[in-house]
């Protein structure tokens, strides 16, 4: 008989946040309100599903990925190039 997973009743899975919570999270990360609006609108449109069609289980992880994927990619400085860093793809 396999053990059943224990569900924590204090943190429901697949709970979509409201925009106010998303905006607070983005502002704590130093991001603009427009970024929070774009993230929230995208996931609201997809009904909080990932690119693969699965429900978003952790919206903060999705937000961190969004922030990373939508960052401004500045070119490397000469010092960074001399240290052997490769340019971002």
C-alpha positions, 0 to 999 in steps of 0.5 A: 500500500503506497503512502498518500501525500500529505496536503498542507491546508494552509497553502493551497496548490494552484491558487492564482494570486490577485494583482495586488499580491503580484505587484507587491512581489514585483516591486520587492524584486525592483521591477516596474508595475508594467512588468507585473501587469504584463506577467499577470495579464499573460497568466490570466489569459492562459488561465494560470497554465504553463507553456506545456499546459499544466497548471502553475503550481508556484506562481512566485517561481513563474514570476522569477522565470518571467523576470529572468526571461524578460530582463534587459540584456546589456552588452558586456563591458571590455573588463567582462570580455577580458575575464572570459565571459561569453555574451548572452544568447 
